[in-house]
Amino acid sequence: MTEIVLFHSVLGLRPGVLQTAEQWRAAGHVVHVPDLYGGAVFDDYDEAFEFLEKYGGQDELLRRTDAAVDGVRPDVVYAGYSNGVISVVHLVTSRPGARGALSFHGSVPVRAVGAELWPSAVPVQVHEAELDPFREDDANREFAETAAASGAEYHYFGYPGVAAHLFADPSLTGEYDADAAGLMHGRALEFIAACEDRGR
């Protein structure tokens, strides 16, 4: 059993994130799914980013991130969908003890949260559609170089031919790709199991 904290995307705590949590629970894991938006959910990215800025932007996001893990043990796997990766990188670099990190739909440099280093003991997987409209190659490259420089185990998985951002969320009918989502979830479960073995 591994304990996991899963953070939602900029669109809020959508059904797809909750379904991911249920899949992991069915595999025997404990999963926390914080709602950093207090119930707000969006279908439109522009509206979601506007909401995020109005409530305080990244500073407030990270404050809520810290509050969400208050009382949660430190030796967990952190996972995030898209904008939720900011929360993952923040916690891995500021809260010692993480077992692993799952970065779904892109990655962000550690400097984006005011950090300089990635902990060498924290393995990480990054998953991203090959044709993601939000893809940022420079950010991916910088994060990969930082993780590699630390000696951490790093794996990047691209999904060829997929031209959507949140392709693993079945509630987003215009973006969902069942084959890519299934492959991503399978790889994530293998990663979580490896983190569990590493923690024994």
N, C-alpha and C positions, 0 to 999 in steps of 0.2 A: 504494500500500500504506500502510495506517495501522496503527499499533501501538495495541492496546487492552488495558486491564486491566478485567476483568469480575468483579464481586463478587456472591456469592450472597446469598440472603435469610436470614432468621432460621431457616428450615427446613434450612439447610445446602446443600451442593453437590449439588443434585438433578439428575436427568437433563435436565430442561428447560433449566437453565443451561448444561449441557454442549452441548446441541443448539444453543442460540443461538451459542455459541462456534464450533461446527462450521459453521454457516451463514455466519458472518463469515469464517472461514478459507477457505471455498469461494469467497467473493467476493474472495479475494486478500489478506486482512489477517492480521496477526500478533496472536494473542489469548492473553493470560495469564489463567488462571482460578484464583486463589488459593483454597485450602481453609482458611478461618480456623478451622474446627472440628476439624481433625485427623481427618477421616473420619466424624464424627457427622452423621447425616441424620435428619430428622423428618418425620412426616406431620401431627402435631398442633402447633398454634401454642403452646398453653399449655406443653407439654413443651419446646418449643424455647426459649421465653423463660426457662423455669426453668433450662435448661442454660446459656444465655447468662449469667444472673445468677450461677450457681454458679462459672463459670470467670472471673468478674471484671467482668462487665457491659461498659459502653461503654468504660471505660478500657482494659481488656484487648483489646477488639475493635480499638481504634485502635492499640494497640501492635502487634498482629498485622498490622494493615493496613500500618503503616510497614515492618515486617519483610518483608512480601510484595512490596513494590516496591523493596527494596534491590537495587541493580544494574540496575533497569529505567530506561531513559532517561526524562527528564522530559516530553518533548513527545509525550505519548500522549493518547488519549481514555479517560476513566474512565467506566465504566458500572456500574450496580448495580441489583439486584432488591430492592425493598422495603427491608429493614433494611440491605442493602448500599449504599444511597444515603448512609448515614452515612459510610461509608468514602470514597465519591466526594466528598462535600462537604468532608470533612477534608483529602483530598489536594489538591483544587483550591485550597483556601484556604491550605494550608500548604506546598505544593511547587510553586513557580513553574514555568511552562512548559507547562501542559496545553493541548491543542488543542481539547478540548471535553468535555462531560459529558452523559451519558444517565441520566436518573432514571426508572426503571421502577417503576410501582405506588406513586406518591406522591413527596413531597419533604419535606425537613426544613429548618428555618431554619438559617442559618449559625451563629447563636449556640449552637446545640445542640452544636457542636464547638469552642466557645470562640472563634469568629472574629467579625469585625464586617463585613467587606466581601467581595463576590464580585468576582473579577478581571474587569475590563471586556473583556479580550481572549478570554475563555472563553465560547463560545456554549453554550447548554444547552437540552435538550428534556426535558419532564416528560410522562410517560404515566400515565394512571390511569383505572380503570373509574369510570363515572359513579355507580354504586351500590356502590362498594367499602365493605365493612363497616368497614375500618380508615381510611377517608378522614378527613383532618383539614383542614378548609377554612381554619382560621386559620393552620396551618403552611404550607399552599400559598400563601396570600395573602402571608404574611410573606416567604417565599422569593422569590416573584415580584416583590415590591416592592424587595427588596434587589438582585436581578439587574437590574431595570429602572433603579434608581438608579445602578448602576455603568455603565450604557450597554451592557451585554452583550446579545447577541442571545438572546432568550428565547422559547420556544414551549411552550405547554401543549396537550396533546391529551387530551381526555376521550373515553371510549368509551361512548356512550349505550346504555342498556338492559343493560349488563353489571353483574351483581350479585355479582361475585367479586373476590377480592384478586389472587392470582397467576394471572390469567386466561391468561397466555402460557406456562404450564408444562403440557405435555401429559401429564406423569406424575401430575398432580393431576386426576383424572377428574371430581371434583365441582366444579372451578373452571374448567377449561380452556374457552376459547371460541376456536375455530379461526379464525373470521372476524376477530375483534378482534386475535388474536395475529398473524395474517398482515399486517394493516394496520399494527400496531405495528412489526413487524420490517421492513417495507418502508420506513416512515418513518425508522427507525433507520439502515438502510443508506444512505439518501439523505443523512442527516445526517453519517454517517461519511465518505462520499465528499466532501461539502462541506468537512469538516475537513481531508481529505487535500489538496484543492485549495488551501485556505487556507495550508497549511504549505509549499507549494512556493515 
